[in-house]
Amino acid sequence: MSARIYKPGKSATQSGARGRADQWLLVFAPQSPRSIDPLMGWTSSGDMKSQIRLSFPTREEAVAYAERNGIPFNVEEPPPRAAPRQVSYSDNFRPGRIAPWTH
């Protein structure tokens, strides 16, 4: 029963806000594969720990919780964020533009 500690990226439905992306999550790895119900076709699992998602404000608190409870874990560092590109609306009408204005 190992766990994964990571910082999730922002949701695809968010435009600029980072929502809950500042939290660190501790998620347990699945112990058994999911099975398909023959009648309805739903997937199910008897693994109850796959439903647990613990959130922590810092990486250190998540690691301390896993160590305190004897949970083997793997920490995944978030990739570095790229600097936002500055775009100006007036550049669309610049005379030295690569592609000419078509309207």
Buried (B, 14 or more C-beta within 10 A) or exposed (E): EEBEBBBBEBEEEEEEEEEEEEBBBBBBBEEEEEEEEEEEEEEEBEBEEBEEEBBBEEBEBBBEBBEEEEBEBEBEEEEEEEEEEEEEEEEEEEEEEEEEEEE
